[in-house]
Amino acid sequence: MQTTSAEAAVCAVLRNLGIQYEREHIVMRPNGRPLFVDVWVPSLRIGMELDGSHHRDCLDVYDIPRDQWIEKETGFKILRQWNKWATDPGLEYRLKSVLKLL
C-alpha cells in the first residue's frame, strides 16, 4: 500500500526518536482476511491509524468496532487520528505528548 504524507510524517518522527515501528502491520481475522494497521509500534504496544476525510462516514460503523477487535485480540491500544493531526506543524511535540501518556 502507498504511504500517505501523514503516515510518512509520523514514521519520520518515530525514527528520529529512535522508536522502531512497522508500516502496514497485518492482524489476521478469524476468517483469514487481513486487517492493516498504518503504524505498529511493538515496544509501546500501540497501533496508529491516520485517517482521511473518507473515514467520517464509517467511523462508528466500521473503524471503532475494528479498533476494539484489534485491541482485544492483540492487547495493543489503537490510536486513531485525522491526517491533519500528523501534517500540521508541531507533530513531534504532539506525538511526544501522547507517548508520555503510555
C-alpha positions in Angstrom: 0.0 0.0 0.0 1.1 3.5 -0.7 2.3 5.6 2.3 0.3 8.8 2.9 2.1 12.0 3.8 0.6 11.8 7.3 1.9 8.2 7.8 5.3 9.3 6.4 5.4 12.2 8.9 4.6 10.0 11.9 7.2 7.5 10.8 9.8 10.2 10.4 9.2 11.4 13.9 9.3 7.9 15.4 12.5 7.2 13.5 14.1 10.5 14.8 13.1 9.5 18.3 14.8 6.1 17.9 11.5 4.2 18.2 11.1 1.1 16.0 7.9 0.7 14.1 6.3 -1.4 11.3 4.3 0.1 8.4 1.1 -1.6 7.4 1.2 -4.3 10.1 -1.2 -7.2 9.4 -3.6 -8.5 12.0 -5.3 -11.6 10.8 -9.1 -12.0 11.4 -10.6 -15.4 12.2 -11.9 -15.6 8.6 -8.3 -15.4 7.3 -8.7 -11.9 5.9 -6.1 -9.4 7.0 -6.6 -6.1 8.7 -3.9 -3.5 8.1 -2.7 -1.1 10.8 -1.0 2.0 9.4 1.8 2.2 12.0 2.6 -0.5 14.6 4.9 0.2 17.5 5.7 -3.1 19.3 7.8 -1.6 22.1 4.9 0.7 23.1 2.1 -1.8 22.3 0.3 0.7 20.2 -1.0 0.8 16.6 -1.7 4.1 14.9 -4.4 4.8 12.3 -4.2 8.0 10.4 -7.4 8.8 8.5 -8.5 11.0 5.7 -11.9 12.5 5.4 -13.4 9.4 3.8 -13.5 7.8 7.3 -16.0 10.3 8.6 -18.9 8.3 7.3 -17.6 4.9 8.5 -16.1 5.8 11.9 -18.9 4.5 14.1 -19.9 1.6 11.8 -16.6 0.2 10.8 -13.5 1.9 12.4 -14.4 1.9 16.1 -15.6 -1.8 16.1 -12.4 -2.7 14.1 -10.2 -0.9 16.6 -11.9 -2.6 19.5 -11.5 -6.0 18.0 -7.8 -5.4 17.3 -7.2 -4.2 20.8 -9.0 -7.2 22.3 -7.1 -9.7 20.1 -3.6 -8.2 20.3 -3.5 -6.3 23.6 -2.3 -3.3 21.7 -4.0 0.1 22.0 -5.1 1.7 18.7 -4.6 5.4 18.5 -6.7 7.0 15.7 -6.1 10.5 14.4 -7.1 12.5 11.4 -4.3 13.1 8.8 -4.3 16.8 9.6 -3.1 15.9 13.1 0.1 14.5 11.5 0.7 17.0 8.8 0.2 20.3 10.7 3.3 21.9 12.4 4.2 20.6 15.8 3.7 16.9 15.2 6.8 15.9 17.1 5.6 17.8 20.2 2.1 16.3 19.9 3.5 12.8 19.4 5.9 13.0 22.3 3.0 14.2 24.5 0.9 11.2 23.5 3.8 8.8 24.0 4.4 10.2 27.6 0.8 9.1 28.5 1.5 5.4 27.6 
